[in-house]
Amino acid sequence: MHLDQDSSRRAVSLGIVTLLVTASFLAILPGTALAEDTVLIVGRTLGTVTINGVANDAVWADATTTRVSATKGSLPLSGDVELRALYDEQYLYMLAMWADPSYSVIPDQWLYTAQEWQSIHHKEDRFSILWDSDNSIEGFDQNFQGCMALDCHDSVWQTKNTGEWGDLWQWMAGRTNPSKRTPDVGWMDDLSVDTDGIVEDDYTGSSAWRMNSAYAADEDPLTVPFADGDHPIYKASGEAPPNPDANFLFDGYTMNIIDPSTFDDGTNLPGWVLNRPTGDRGDIDAKAVYDTVLKTWTLEVKRKLTTAHSPDIAFDDLTEDYYFGLAVFDNQAGGAATHYNSGLVTMRFDLPDLKVEPLNATTASPVLGSRVNVSVTLGNAGAYAAGFTLGLYLDAPTGTPIATKAYTSMEDGASDSFNLTWDTTGVAVGEHKLVVKADTAGVIVEHDEANNVAEYNIIVYPPITDFKASKAKPESGQKTILTASVSNPSAANMTVTVIFTDTTRNSVLNTKTIEVKAGKTENVTFTWKASKVGKHTMTAELQGSEATKKQLVVDVKEESPAPPAAYALVALALVGAVLVAHRVTDPGRARR
């Protein structure tokens, strides 16, 4: 539904509101200040936010306060606008507080005096927010949320280019704040701005409000509502609304005035009949309370993060920044339209920031079939996070995790350290990565998810299944064969280096590099000549993995001496050999 500017006299939904909203955003802060100038942080809340304009819920105490300056030309608002914001699974909540020296809530009130009706053209205090929907308005994020980003000529306020639109929220002290609901919750008028100007969002039921004016209801295009000669046509019925206030008339609680001349002198009647429409236009809850001592307004707002209506701004990606400008209307002194507008405000959601610290493990070189304990520390440097799982994976954080830990919640600033166990049975030997990932299902929205993952490099080695010596007790000088059996039950080949060491003498005896085929066992040998008498602790291990080490003891004995009888036999044998040799060489002696 588009506003017909030529018939603004009878536009009961927008009318004067359009002109005032337009005026409020005309003042521009020149320059190219970036969005970082003023940032509103939206905190995550688990508590209840009651929209009553009192802001007494405990959750507001933990929300970050952002002060936004607003000016009318060079004239500043009396004090900054204080903004806070929260969100939960469904809703965005906003709190605004600002100074206002006058309490203006009765627009266009009627007064019966001297036997005629007079319209007192008071205006109402108001608060407006203009959002850049879908970042569609060119230049909006450069502090140009007024005329430099929009066309505003001859009271027509519109975007410059097709496809650009803004979402305009308006709270009005006299038309949207009063309520006939229980509990007493008002609303913000939800409008749009596009190339056709200010556009009413769709609604059903009766209009948002209607003028309590005979001239507004007639068919005469020459009559002007609230002008001289006009009079009210409704008064309160006998049935009181849920939140009775003589300053306001509510649709469904009025009756027609039969004779406007039968009222007592000094009688006042409201100039508008109020109603909250259903549908898109009325989907923002809002309530404000004026503090007569401090002379301040406190406004609370609640809207779904996403709605089913395309003109509405959708807070559907909490990692994104959202831009808006605001306007404050201090309508004092009998209806003077004193309005102030802000520069650009960036709204940024405070999200969880899960971070997996660097990992550690009981070993970086386990033997196939062993268990490895992985030390994990998970922290949360952001907002509260709930309902996520941390997983331990092999090589990549996909598929079924090796081990998991579920979290029902993790508070801001919390940290948790623990161990996860990995059984290496059945994996392929060789190089791998142990990967720990927080939020395995991706249910937690974060600004930075790169730190959700940590990796630990690891090499799985085939085991040395047997280590033996051909002689367990050799004599000094004898040789013994050391044999290490390397078994590879996995499906991958692996090249390994076997190191033989005499640990008693702290001496590496030999190294041999071999390839162990998948499903095979390779025997690696080294022939050692015993020298030093005594026990020698021998080890065989694969280079890079102390866990593969096997050991045995070789007890070297002294060389055994020959017995005496044996020496005599040897001597006789030698004498005999000499004699035989002599006879052979002296045949003459043999004849004598």
Stockholm file with secondary structure:
# STOCKHOLM 1.0

chainA/1-592         MHLDQDSSRRAVSLGIVTLLVTASFLAILPGTALAEDTVLIVGRTLGTVTINGVANDAVWADATTTRVSATKGSLPLSGDVELRALYDEQYLYMLAMWADPSYSVIPDQWLYTAQEWQSIHHKEDRFSILWDSDNSIEGFDQNFQGCMALDCHDSVWQTKNTGEWGDLWQWMAGRTNPSKRTPDVGWMDDLSVDTDGIVEDDYTGSSAWRMNSAYAADEDPLTVPFADGDHPIYKASGEAPPNPDANFLFDGYTMNIIDPSTFDDGTNLPGWVLNRPTGDRGDIDAKAVYDTVLKTWTLEVKRKLTTAHSPDIAFDDLTEDYYFGLAVFDNQAGGAATHYNSGLVTMRFDLPDLKVEPLNATTASPVLGSRVNVSVTLGNAGAYAAGFTLGLYLDAPTGTPIATKAYTSMEDGASDSFNLTWDTTGVAVGEHKLVVKADTAGVIVEHDEANNVAEYNIIVYPPITDFKASKAKPESGQKTILTASVSNPSAANMTVTVIFTDTTRNSVLNTKTIEVKAGKTENVTFTWKASKVGKHTMTAELQGSEATKKQLVVDVKEESPAPPAAYALVALALVGAVLVAHRVTDPGRARR
#=GR chainA/1-592 SS CBCCGGGGGGCSSSTHHHHHHHHHTTCCCCSCCCGGGSEEEEEECCSCCCCSSSCCCGGGGGSCCEEECEEETTEECSSCEEEEEEECSSEEEEEEEEECSSCCCCTTEEEEETTEEEEECCCCCEEEEEEEGGGCSTTGGGTCTTTTTEEEETTEEEESSTTCCEEEEEEETTTTSCCCSSSCCEECEEEEEETTEEEECCCBSSCSEEECCHHHHSSCTTCCTTSTTCCCCEEECSSCCSSCCTTCEETTSEEECSCTTCSCTTEEECSEEECCCBSGGGCCEEEEEEETTTTEEEEEEEEESSCSCTTSCCCCCTTSEEEEEEEEEEEETTTEEEEEEECCEEEEECCCCEEECCCEESCSSCBTTCEEEEEEEEEECSSCEEEEEEEEEESSSCSSCSEEEEEEEECTTCEEEEEEEEECTTCCSEEEEEEEEESTTCCSCCSCCGGGEEEEEEEEBCCEEEEEESCSSCBTTCEEEEEEEEEECSSSCEEEEEEEEETTTTEEEEEEEEEECTTEEEEEEEEEECCSCEEEEEEEEETTEEEEEEEEEEEEBCCCCCCHHHHHHHHHHHHHHHHHHHHHHCHHHHHC
#=GC SS_cons         CBCCGGGGGGCSSSTHHHHHHHHHTTCCCCSCCCGGGSEEEEEECCSCCCCSSSCCCGGGGGSCCEEECEEETTEECSSCEEEEEEECSSEEEEEEEEECSSCCCCTTEEEEETTEEEEECCCCCEEEEEEEGGGCSTTGGGTCTTTTTEEEETTEEEESSTTCCEEEEEEETTTTSCCCSSSCCEECEEEEEETTEEEECCCBSSCSEEECCHHHHSSCTTCCTTSTTCCCCEEECSSCCSSCCTTCEETTSEEECSCTTCSCTTEEECSEEECCCBSGGGCCEEEEEEETTTTEEEEEEEEESSCSCTTSCCCCCTTSEEEEEEEEEEEETTTEEEEEEECCEEEEECCCCEEECCCEESCSSCBTTCEEEEEEEEEECSSCEEEEEEEEEESSSCSSCSEEEEEEEECTTCEEEEEEEEECTTCCSEEEEEEEEESTTCCSCCSCCGGGEEEEEEEEBCCEEEEEESCSSCBTTCEEEEEEEEEECSSSCEEEEEEEEETTTTEEEEEEEEEECTTEEEEEEEEEECCSCEEEEEEEEETTEEEEEEEEEEEEBCCCCCCHHHHHHHHHHHHHHHHHHHHHHCHHHHHC
//
